[in-house]
Amino acid sequence: MLTIHHLGLSRSDRIIWLAEELGLEYRLVKHDRDPETFRSPPSLWEVSPMGKAPVIEDDGLVIPESGAIVEYLLDKYGEGRLRPAAGTPEYIEYLHWLHAAESTLMTPVLMNMIAGMSGVDNPAYNSFVHGEFETVLGYMEGVLANREYIAGEFSAADIMVAFPLMMLDSPLIPGPAGGDVLGSYANIQAYLLRLRDRPMWLKAEAIFRPE
Ligand SMILES: N[C@@H](CCC(=O)N[C@@H](CS)C(=O)NCC(=O)O)C(=O)O
């Protein structure tokens, strides 16, 4: 049976949400962050090659990296769901956002969080982060003016993109950009409300919500 290793407050939220959207049966193994360093505990290092979440085990395979896990689960269990057909223009849109989520979008989100956690308040650093927010969030805002989901229909790209956006929206994540990075992006805010209204998001959130 598929095993999902979940670390509290982490990208493994994505995999639980995807598994619920696909109606998969799985075993959930929860790992708690070190309360002082906020890093992975030894139990996760025993499974994950770089001690990171998410990681899954399936059919004797150990698969880390959220985007790779999403692709693997859709290939194996998706039956054509949650992504457009390969070779279509919609698929290219989907692919673009699937990867942008963990690269172009996640970069300023992480930089903002790390500055908040470490107390860095450097003007050049902050100006880079703000500039990247304006570029990527401004672009997403325009895309979402014309569609309900990031690649058209709801897809696994939404599950990937939602995580960094929800980090920006979370009171638990510090950052010099403040708690209102999304304040001027009405379409992104409406998009997050749509995602948070999905029955399988609500079910998944109840599973991974910190106790
Ligand atoms: N790009 C990787 C990032 C994995 C990652 O950095 N996971 C974080 C949680 S969101 C983690 O395990 N942090 C704990 C640590 O590194 O000690 C992915 O998408 O899976």
The ligand as an SDF file (V2000), in Angstrom:
LIG
                    3D

 20 19  0  0  0  0  0  0  0  0999 V2000
   11.4650   20.8750   -3.3470 N   0  0  0  0  0  0  0  0  0  0  0  0
   11.1860   19.9400   -2.2750 C   0  0  0  0  0  0  0  0  0  0  0  0
   11.3450   20.6700   -0.9540 C   0  0  0  0  0  0  0  0  0  0  0  0
   11.2720   19.7370    0.2260 C   0  0  0  0  0  0  0  0  0  0  0  0
   11.4230   20.5150    1.5310 C   0  0  0  0  0  0  0  0  0  0  0  0
   12.2550   21.4520    1.6420 O   0  0  0  0  0  0  0  0  0  0  0  0
   10.6340   20.1350    2.5210 N   0  0  0  0  0  0  0  0  0  0  0  0
   10.6830   20.8070    3.8030 C   0  0  0  0  0  0  0  0  0  0  0  0
    9.2650   20.9600    4.3620 C   0  0  0  0  0  0  0  0  0  0  0  0
    8.2390   21.9420    3.3640 S   0  0  0  0  0  0  0  0  0  0  0  0
   11.4290   19.9930    4.8260 C   0  0  0  0  0  0  0  0  0  0  0  0
   11.4120   18.7830    4.7830 O   0  0  0  0  0  0  0  0  0  0  0  0
   12.0390   20.6900    5.7920 N   0  0  0  0  0  0  0  0  0  0  0  0
   12.6410   20.1040    6.9370 C   0  0  0  0  0  0  0  0  0  0  0  0
   14.1490   20.0500    6.8510 C   0  0  0  0  0  0  0  0  0  0  0  0
   14.7030   20.3280    5.7860 O   0  0  0  0  0  0  0  0  0  0  0  0
   14.7590   19.7270    7.8710 O   0  0  0  0  0  0  0  0  0  0  0  0
    9.7690   19.3710   -2.4750 C   0  0  0  0  0  0  0  0  0  0  0  0
    8.9540   20.0390   -3.1320 O   0  0  0  0  0  0  0  0  0  0  0  0
    9.4790   18.2600   -2.0040 O   0  0  0  0  0  0  0  0  0  0  0  0
  1  2  1  0
  2  3  1  0
  2 18  1  0
  3  4  1  0
  4  5  1  0
  5  6  2  0
  5  7  1  0
  7  8  1  0
  8  9  1  0
  8 11  1  0
  9 10  1  0
 11 12  2  0
 11 13  1  0
 13 14  1  0
 14 15  1  0
 15 16  2  0
 15 17  1  0
 18 19  2  0
 18 20  1  0
M  END
$$$$
